[in-house]
Amino acid sequence: MSSLTLNTWLPWLLPPLLGALIGYVTNYIAIRMLFRPLRAWRLFGLRLPLTPGIIPAKRGELAHKMGQMVGEHLLTAEDVGQAFSKSSVRDALRLAVTDKLARLFDRQLGSLESLVPEGFRSRFRELIELTRTKLVGLIFDYLHRPAFELALRSFVYQQSGQFLQRELGSFLSPARQKLLHQHLEKKLSDFLQSAQLAEALGHYVDHKTEQLFANQKPLRELLPPELIELLLNQLEKEIPPLVEHFGTLLYDPGFRERLILKGKAAIDAFLDSLGGLAGLLSGFMDLNKIYAKIPDFLDKAGDEVAAWLKEEGTQQQLAKLLRERVESLLARSPASYLEKLSLEKANAMRRFAREQAIAVVQSQRTAETAVELMDTALERLKGQSLHQLLETGLPAGVLEQSRESLIAYLLTQLRSAHSRHIVDAVLAEQAQLWLMQKNLGLLSARLPNDLRQELETGICQMVEDLLKKEAPRLVETLNVRRMVEEKVNRLDLLEVEGLLMGIMQEQFKYINLFGALLGFLIGTLNLLLLRLL
């Protein structure tokens, strides 16, 4: 019964099932023939049709079409330019720039040499040495040109002119003047108190004293006439107070006591000089009474003497006598005063003159007087320009010669080999310090916050503008179409097959199933047509 049933249904089932199998296998083979065989098959030297597969056989055309599609439709210059105009791209770009700048600013930079890649550091050092040599050569080549001499001359004349036109007072503020006063006072005091000055002054005084003691000329010829006249006039002016002072001495108890004693001594001396007559006279007069009369005599004589001394004629006569006495002293030579002195007294006078001169020079009064004189002179000169002071104090033409000498000296020194060696050594030392050794530290520590923000904004804007402007041109230059074509041509066929199968495997499965369904339907339709006919 079961056998009869199978025989009954088998003719109806077999054609649709065979159609489905044929459809499925046919589609599967067709899909496989897209990739396989990878190479052409040949029989008796002839290439079999449909070998290699469609994709291996048409890979060049496929690559060309893919490149054309990507370059002309998927990734065009206009599309790239528009992409950079999107706010999301701009935000991502700004974030990337900010992140990169933050890493740069907050990184320890080390020395400038350390920023150069290791393989280029020797070249970097050679470049520094070459730059230094070239720079020294350029500097000294310019220093030897007439243009530099002209510029230096103009600079020296301009600056010296401006400097010399300034008043001396412009250099001395009250604080500076005070410091200058203190400095000069200390220096002058130290100089006056120094042993070297005392020794030099002692030798000078000894030399002048020796010359004076041996001089045979009258004092009048040795002393200035103005000094002599001043001395005589001063003596005449001093006579009235001296006479008045002498008159008051007659009433002074101590002076009167000395005069009484002198009077008694004079009377005794007079009597002693009489010899034998002294005893005769002593019998006629009482010496004690005579001694007692002396104070009364002084009282009467004192008034008369004081009145006599106040008379103008007396004072004129005294002045005349004093002048004549001084004139007689001035008529004698210094040697005449010392010719009767012993050697010991002469040496004592020399020592006295030496000690007095040193004492006067080293006295505080001398230092104060010198400082006062300097202050007075400085106050007088403060209103004058330096040019006026130099023109007044220097011979004619010396200032101009000094400028020319200064220019010649500067040119000689600047152009010398020694200066070249110094400049080269300084540049080498500074290059070694600043480029090879000095740690640059954090860049952020050297940049203000506002400048950092401006840099970030400026760089972002610059990158955006650059990308908008140059990206389309770069896309055209890169030739995306050719790149895609070359890339597809270089791909392994198995990789292409795996890539397409990985993407379209699900679709290929449905194509196979659709082939089986179509074969089943065709088999069923064929069976119905055969049964009906």
C-alpha positions as CSV (number, residue, x, y, z in Angstrom):
1,M,0.0,0.0,0.0
2,S,2.8,2.3,0.9
3,S,4.6,1.4,-2.2
4,L,1.6,2.1,-4.3
5,T,1.3,5.5,-2.6
6,L,5.0,6.4,-3.3
7,N,4.7,5.4,-6.9
8,T,1.6,7.5,-7.2
9,W,3.1,10.7,-5.8
10,L,6.7,10.3,-7.0
11,P,6.0,11.4,-10.6
12,W,4.4,14.5,-9.2
13,L,7.2,15.3,-6.7
14,L,10.2,14.5,-8.7
15,P,10.1,17.1,-11.5
16,P,9.6,20.1,-9.1
17,L,12.3,18.8,-6.7
18,L,14.7,18.3,-9.6
19,G,13.9,21.8,-10.9
20,A,14.6,23.3,-7.4
21,L,17.9,21.4,-7.2
22,I,18.9,22.5,-10.6
23,G,18.0,26.1,-9.9
24,Y,19.9,26.2,-6.6
25,V,23.0,24.5,-8.1
26,T,22.9,26.7,-11.1
27,N,22.8,29.9,-9.1
28,Y,25.4,28.7,-6.8
29,I,27.7,27.8,-9.7
30,A,26.9,31.2,-11.3
31,I,27.9,33.0,-8.1
32,R,31.1,31.0,-7.8
33,M,31.9,31.8,-11.4
34,L,32.0,35.5,-10.5
35,F,35.4,34.7,-8.7
36,R,36.4,31.3,-10.0
37,P,38.5,30.2,-11.6
38,L,41.2,32.7,-10.6
39,R,43.1,32.0,-13.8
40,A,42.3,31.0,-17.3
41,W,41.9,27.3,-18.1
42,R,43.3,26.1,-21.3
43,L,42.7,22.9,-23.3
44,F,45.0,22.0,-26.1
45,G,46.4,25.6,-25.9
46,L,43.0,27.2,-26.2
47,R,41.4,29.2,-23.4
48,L,38.2,27.8,-22.2
49,P,35.2,30.2,-22.2
50,L,34.2,31.9,-18.9
51,T,37.7,31.4,-17.5
52,P,38.9,33.1,-15.5
53,G,35.9,34.2,-13.5
54,I,34.1,37.4,-14.3
55,I,35.7,39.5,-11.5
56,P,39.3,38.2,-12.1
57,A,38.8,38.7,-15.8
58,K,37.3,42.2,-15.5
59,R,39.3,43.4,-12.4
60,G,40.9,46.2,-14.4
61,E,37.6,47.5,-15.6
62,L,36.2,47.0,-12.1
63,A,39.0,49.0,-10.5
64,H,38.6,51.7,-13.1
65,K,34.9,52.0,-12.5
66,M,35.3,51.9,-8.7
67,G,38.0,54.7,-8.8
68,Q,35.8,56.7,-11.2
69,M,32.8,56.3,-8.8
70,V,34.8,57.2,-5.7
71,G,36.7,60.1,-7.3
72,E,33.9,61.6,-9.2
73,H,30.9,60.8,-7.0
74,L,31.8,59.7,-3.5
75,L,34.9,61.8,-2.6
76,T,34.9,65.0,-4.6
77,A,36.8,68.3,-3.8
78,E,33.5,70.0,-3.3
79,D,32.3,67.4,-0.8
80,V,35.6,67.8,1.2
81,G,35.3,71.5,1.2
82,Q,31.7,71.3,2.4
83,A,32.6,68.7,5.1
84,F,35.1,71.2,6.7
85,S,32.4,73.8,6.9
86,K,30.2,71.7,9.2
87,S,30.0,72.8,12.8
88,S,30.8,69.2,14.0
89,V,34.0,69.1,12.0
90,R,35.0,72.6,13.2
91,D,34.3,71.6,16.9
92,A,36.4,68.4,16.4
93,L,39.2,70.4,14.8
94,R,39.1,73.0,17.6
95,L,39.2,70.3,20.2
96,A,42.2,68.6,18.5
97,V,44.1,71.9,18.2
98,T,43.4,72.8,21.8
99,D,44.5,69.3,22.9
100,K,47.7,69.5,20.9
101,L,48.6,73.0,22.1
102,A,47.9,71.9,25.7
103,R,50.3,69.0,25.4
104,L,52.9,71.3,23.8
105,F,52.5,74.1,26.4
106,D,52.5,71.8,29.4
107,R,55.4,69.7,28.4
108,Q,58.9,70.1,29.7
109,L,60.8,71.3,26.7
110,G,64.4,70.8,27.8
111,S,67.0,72.5,25.8
112,L,66.5,73.7,22.2
113,E,68.9,71.0,21.1
114,S,66.8,68.3,22.7
115,L,63.9,69.3,20.5
116,V,65.8,68.4,17.5
117,P,65.6,64.7,16.5
118,E,68.6,62.6,17.5
119,G,69.6,61.9,14.0
120,F,69.8,65.6,13.1
121,R,71.6,67.0,16.2
122,S,75.0,66.8,14.6
123,R,73.7,68.7,11.7
124,F,72.1,71.2,14.1
125,R,75.4,71.8,15.8
126,E,77.2,72.2,12.5
127,L,74.5,74.7,11.5
128,I,75.0,76.7,14.7
129,E,78.8,76.8,14.2
130,L,78.3,77.8,10.5
131,T,75.8,80.5,11.5
132,R,78.2,81.8,14.2
133,T,81.1,82.0,11.8
134,K,79.0,83.7,9.2
135,L,77.7,86.1,11.7
136,V,81.1,87.1,13.0
137,G,82.3,87.5,9.5
138,L,79.4,89.7,8.6
139,I,79.9,91.8,11.7
140,F,83.5,92.5,11.1
141,D,83.1,92.9,7.4
142,Y,80.7,95.8,8.3
143,L,83.0,97.2,10.9
144,H,85.7,97.6,8.2
145,R,83.5,99.5,5.8
146,P,83.6,103.3,5.4
147,A,79.8,103.3,6.1
148,F,80.4,102.1,9.7
149,E,83.1,104.7,10.3
150,L,80.8,107.4,9.1
151,A,78.0,106.1,11.3
152,L,80.3,105.8,14.3
153,R,81.6,109.3,13.8
154,S,78.0,110.7,13.5
155,F,77.0,108.7,16.6
156,V,79.9,110.0,18.7
157,Y,79.4,113.6,17.6
158,Q,75.7,113.4,18.2
159,Q,75.8,111.7,21.6
160,S,78.8,113.7,22.8
161,G,77.1,116.9,21.7
162,Q,73.9,116.0,23.6
163,F,75.9,114.9,26.6
164,L,78.0,118.1,26.7
165,Q,75.0,120.4,26.4
166,R,73.6,119.1,29.6
167,E,74.2,121.3,32.7
168,L,76.3,119.9,35.5
169,G,73.3,120.2,37.8
170,S,71.2,117.8,35.7
171,F,73.6,115.0,36.8
172,L,73.2,115.9,40.5
173,S,69.9,115.2,42.1
174,P,69.7,116.2,45.8
175,A,70.3,112.5,46.8
176,R,73.3,112.2,44.4
177,Q,74.7,115.5,45.6
178,K,74.4,114.3,49.2
179,L,76.2,111.1,48.3
180,L,78.9,113.0,46.4
181,H,79.4,115.3,49.3
182,Q,79.8,112.4,51.7
183,H,82.1,110.6,49.3
184,L,84.3,113.6,48.8
185,E,84.4,114.4,52.5
186,K,85.5,110.9,53.3
187,K,88.0,110.7,50.5
188,L,89.4,114.1,51.3
189,S,89.6,113.3,55.1
190,D,91.3,110.0,54.3
191,F,93.7,111.8,52.0
192,L,94.6,114.5,54.5
193,Q,95.1,112.0,57.3
194,S,97.2,109.6,55.2
195,A,100.8,108.9,56.1
196,Q,101.9,109.5,52.5
197,L,100.6,113.0,52.5
198,A,102.2,113.8,55.9
199,E,105.5,112.4,54.7
200,A,105.4,114.3,51.4
201,L,104.3,117.5,53.1
202,G,107.1,117.1,55.7
203,H,109.7,116.8,52.9
204,Y,108.3,119.8,51.2
205,V,108.3,121.9,54.3
206,D,111.8,120.8,55.1
207,H,113.0,121.7,51.6
208,K,111.3,125.1,51.7
209,T,112.5,125.8,55.2
210,E,116.1,125.0,54.2
211,Q,115.8,127.3,51.2
212,L,114.3,130.0,53.4
213,F,117.0,129.7,56.0
214,A,119.8,130.0,53.4
215,N,118.2,132.8,51.5
216,Q,120.1,136.1,51.6
217,K,117.3,138.2,50.1
218,P,115.4,140.6,52.3
219,L,112.0,139.4,53.5
220,R,110.4,142.2,51.6
221,E,111.5,140.6,48.3
222,L,110.4,137.1,49.4
223,L,106.9,138.1,50.5
224,P,104.2,139.4,48.1
225,P,103.8,143.2,48.3
226,E,100.0,142.8,48.8
227,L,100.7,140.6,51.9
228,I,103.2,143.1,53.4
229,E,100.8,146.0,52.9
230,L,97.9,143.9,54.4
231,L,100.1,143.1,57.4
232,L,101.1,146.7,58.0
233,N,97.5,148.0,57.7
234,Q,96.3,145.3,60.0
235,L,98.9,146.2,62.6
236,E,97.8,149.8,62.5
237,K,94.2,148.8,63.0
238,E,95.1,146.7,66.0
239,I,96.9,149.6,67.8
240,P,93.8,151.3,69.3
241,P,92.4,148.0,70.9
242,L,95.9,147.1,72.1
243,V,96.5,150.5,73.7
244,E,93.1,150.4,75.3
245,H,93.8,146.9,76.6
246,F,97.2,148.1,78.0
247,G,95.4,151.0,79.8
248,T,93.0,148.6,81.5
249,L,96.0,146.4,82.6
250,L,97.2,149.3,84.9
251,Y,94.1,148.7,87.0
252,D,94.4,145.0,87.1
253,P,95.4,143.8,90.7
254,G,97.8,141.2,89.5
255,F,99.4,143.4,86.9
256,R,99.7,146.2,89.6
257,E,101.3,143.8,92.0
258,R,103.9,142.9,89.4
259,L,104.6,146.6,88.6
260,I,105.1,147.3,92.4
261,L,107.5,144.4,92.6
262,K,109.3,145.7,89.5
263,G,109.4,149.2,91.0
264,K,110.9,147.9,94.3
265,A,113.4,145.9,92.4
266,A,114.4,148.9,90.3
267,I,114.9,151.1,93.4
268,D,117.1,148.4,95.0
269,A,119.1,147.9,91.9
270,F,119.6,151.7,91.7
271,L,120.9,151.9,95.3
272,D,123.1,148.9,94.7
273,S,124.6,150.6,91.7
274,L,125.6,153.7,93.9
275,G,128.0,151.6,96.0
276,G,129.1,153.6,99.2
277,L,126.6,156.3,98.6
278,A,123.8,153.9,99.2
279,G,124.4,153.9,103.0
280,L,124.6,157.7,103.0
281,L,121.3,158.0,101.2
282,S,119.6,155.3,103.4
283,G,120.3,157.6,106.3
284,F,118.3,160.4,104.8
285,M,115.3,158.5,103.4
286,D,113.1,155.6,104.6
287,L,112.8,152.9,101.9
288,N,109.6,151.5,103.4
289,K,107.9,154.9,102.9
290,I,109.1,155.0,99.4
291,Y,107.8,151.5,98.7
292,A,104.4,152.5,100.2
293,K,104.2,155.5,97.9
294,I,104.5,153.3,94.7
295,P,100.7,152.2,94.6
296,D,99.7,155.9,94.9
297,F,102.1,156.8,92.2
298,L,100.7,154.0,89.9
299,D,97.1,155.3,90.5
300,K,98.1,158.8,89.5
301,A,100.3,157.6,86.6
302,G,97.7,155.1,85.4
303,D,95.1,157.7,84.7
304,E,97.7,159.9,83.0
305,V,99.1,157.0,81.0
306,A,95.6,155.8,79.9
307,A,94.7,159.3,78.8
308,W,98.0,159.7,77.0
309,L,97.6,156.4,75.2
310,K,94.1,157.4,74.0
311,E,95.4,160.5,72.3
312,E,95.3,160.3,68.5
313,G,98.8,161.6,68.2
314,T,100.2,159.0,70.6
315,Q,98.5,156.2,68.6
316,Q,99.8,157.6,65.3
317,Q,103.3,157.8,66.8
318,L,103.0,154.3,68.1
319,A,101.8,153.1,64.7
320,K,104.7,154.9,63.0
321,L,107.2,153.3,65.4
322,L,105.6,149.9,64.8
323,R,105.7,150.3,61.0
324,E,109.3,151.4,61.1
325,R,110.1,148.4,63.3
326,V,108.4,146.1,60.9
327,E,110.1,147.7,57.9
328,S,113.5,147.2,59.6
329,L,112.6,143.5,60.1
330,L,111.5,143.1,56.5
331,A,114.8,144.7,55.3
332,R,116.7,141.8,56.8
333,S,117.2,138.4,55.1
334,P,116.0,135.2,56.8
335,A,119.6,134.0,57.0
336,S,120.5,137.0,59.1
337,Y,118.0,136.0,61.7
338,L,119.4,132.5,61.9
339,E,123.1,133.1,61.6
340,K,123.5,133.4,65.4
341,L,121.3,130.5,66.2
342,S,122.7,127.2,67.1
343,L,122.2,124.1,65.0
344,E,120.0,122.6,67.6
345,K,117.6,125.6,67.7
346,A,117.6,125.7,63.8
347,N,116.6,122.1,63.7
348,A,114.0,122.7,66.4
349,M,112.5,125.5,64.2
350,R,112.4,123.1,61.2
351,R,110.7,120.5,63.2
352,F,108.2,123.0,64.6
353,A,107.4,124.3,61.1
354,R,107.1,120.7,59.8
355,E,104.8,119.6,62.7
356,Q,102.7,122.8,62.5
357,A,102.2,122.4,58.7
358,I,101.2,118.8,59.0
359,A,98.9,119.6,62.0
360,V,97.2,122.4,60.0
361,V,96.7,120.2,56.9
362,Q,95.4,117.2,58.9
363,S,93.1,119.3,61.1
364,Q,89.4,118.8,60.9
365,R,89.0,122.5,60.1
366,T,91.1,122.2,57.0
367,A,89.0,119.2,55.8
368,E,85.8,121.1,56.5
369,T,87.1,124.2,54.7
370,A,88.2,122.1,51.7
371,V,84.8,120.5,51.5
372,E,83.0,123.9,51.8
373,L,85.2,125.2,49.0
374,M,84.3,122.3,46.8
375,D,80.6,122.6,47.6
376,T,80.8,126.4,46.8
377,A,82.6,125.7,43.6
378,L,80.2,123.0,42.7
379,E,77.2,125.3,43.3
380,R,78.7,127.9,41.0
381,L,79.3,125.4,38.3
382,K,76.0,123.5,38.4
383,G,74.3,126.1,36.1
384,Q,77.0,125.7,33.4
385,S,77.0,123.0,30.7
386,L,79.8,120.5,30.4
387,H,80.8,122.0,27.1
388,Q,81.3,125.4,28.7
389,L,83.3,123.9,31.5
390,L,85.5,122.0,29.1
391,E,85.9,124.9,26.7
392,T,86.9,127.1,29.7
393,G,89.3,124.6,31.3
394,L,90.9,123.1,28.2
395,P,93.1,124.7,25.6
396,A,91.4,125.6,22.2
397,G,90.9,122.6,20.0
398,V,91.5,120.0,22.6
399,L,87.8,119.0,22.8
400,E,87.7,118.4,19.1
401,Q,90.9,116.5,19.2
402,S,89.6,114.3,22.0
403,R,86.5,113.4,19.9
404,E,88.7,112.4,16.9
405,S,91.1,110.5,19.2
406,L,88.1,108.7,20.7
407,I,86.7,107.7,17.3
408,A,90.2,106.5,16.2
409,Y,90.6,104.5,19.3
410,L,87.1,102.9,19.0
411,L,87.7,102.0,15.4
412,T,91.1,100.4,16.2
413,Q,89.7,98.4,19.1
414,L,86.5,97.3,17.3
415,R,88.4,96.2,14.2
416,S,91.2,94.4,16.0
417,A,91.8,90.7,16.0
418,H,91.4,90.6,19.7
419,S,87.8,92.1,19.4
420,R,87.0,89.5,16.8
421,H,88.2,86.7,19.1
422,I,86.2,88.1,21.9
423,V,83.0,88.4,19.8
424,D,83.5,84.9,18.5
425,A,84.1,83.5,22.0
426,V,81.0,85.3,23.4
427,L,78.8,84.0,20.6
428,A,80.1,80.5,21.1
429,E,79.5,80.7,24.8
430,Q,76.0,82.1,24.5
431,A,75.1,79.6,21.8
432,Q,76.3,76.8,24.0
433,L,74.3,78.2,26.9
434,W,71.1,79.1,25.3
435,L,70.8,76.4,22.6
436,M,72.6,73.4,24.1
437,Q,72.3,73.7,27.9
438,K,69.5,76.1,29.1
439,N,66.3,74.3,30.0
440,L,63.4,76.0,28.3
441,G,61.0,74.7,31.0
442,L,57.3,74.8,30.5
443,L,56.2,76.9,27.5
444,S,53.0,77.7,29.4
445,A,54.9,79.4,32.1
446,R,56.3,81.9,29.6
447,L,53.0,82.7,27.9
448,P,50.2,84.8,29.5
449,N,46.8,83.2,29.6
450,D,45.3,85.7,27.3
451,L,48.1,85.1,24.7
452,R,47.5,81.4,25.0
453,Q,43.8,81.8,24.3
454,E,44.6,84.1,21.3
455,L,47.0,81.5,20.0
456,E,44.4,78.7,20.2
457,T,41.8,80.8,18.5
458,G,44.2,82.1,15.8
459,I,45.6,78.6,15.1
460,C,42.1,77.1,14.9
461,Q,41.0,79.8,12.5
462,M,44.1,79.5,10.4
463,V,43.8,75.7,10.2
464,E,40.1,76.0,9.3
465,D,40.8,78.5,6.5
466,L,43.7,76.4,5.3
467,L,41.7,73.2,5.1
468,K,38.8,75.0,3.4
469,K,41.1,76.5,0.9
470,E,43.6,73.8,0.3
471,A,41.8,70.5,1.0
472,P,39.9,70.5,-2.3
473,R,43.2,71.3,-4.1
474,L,44.9,68.5,-2.2
475,V,42.1,66.0,-3.1
476,E,42.5,66.9,-6.8
477,T,46.3,66.6,-6.4
478,L,46.0,63.2,-4.7
479,N,43.8,61.9,-7.6
480,V,41.6,59.7,-5.5
481,R,40.3,58.0,-8.6
482,R,43.7,56.7,-9.5
483,M,44.5,55.8,-6.0
484,V,41.4,53.7,-5.6
485,E,42.0,52.1,-9.0
486,E,45.6,51.2,-8.1
487,K,44.6,49.9,-4.7
488,V,41.9,47.6,-6.2
489,N,44.4,46.3,-8.8
490,R,46.9,45.5,-6.0
491,L,44.4,43.6,-3.9
492,D,44.7,39.8,-3.9
493,L,41.7,38.1,-5.7
494,L,41.1,35.9,-2.7
495,E,40.9,39.1,-0.5
496,V,38.4,40.6,-2.9
497,E,36.4,37.4,-2.9
498,G,36.4,37.2,0.9
499,L,35.5,40.9,1.1
500,L,32.5,40.6,-1.3
501,M,31.4,37.3,0.2
502,G,31.6,38.7,3.7
503,I,29.4,41.6,2.6
504,M,26.9,39.7,0.2
505,Q,26.9,36.2,1.7
506,E,23.4,36.7,3.0
507,Q,22.2,38.0,-0.3
508,F,23.9,35.2,-2.2
509,K,22.1,32.7,0.0
510,Y,18.8,34.2,-0.9
511,I,19.7,34.1,-4.6
512,N,20.5,30.4,-4.3
513,L,17.2,29.8,-2.5
514,F,15.4,31.9,-5.1
515,G,16.9,29.8,-7.8
516,A,15.7,26.7,-6.1
517,L,12.2,28.2,-5.8
518,L,12.2,29.2,-9.4
519,G,13.4,25.7,-10.5
520,F,10.7,24.2,-8.3
521,L,8.0,26.4,-9.9
522,I,9.3,25.7,-13.4
523,G,9.4,21.9,-12.7
524,T,5.8,22.1,-11.4
525,L,4.7,24.1,-14.4
526,N,6.3,21.7,-16.8
527,L,4.6,18.7,-15.0
528,L,1.2,20.4,-15.3
529,L,1.7,21.1,-18.9
530,L,2.7,17.5,-19.6
531,R,-0.3,16.1,-17.7
532,L,-2.7,18.4,-19.5
533,L,-1.3,17.7,-22.9
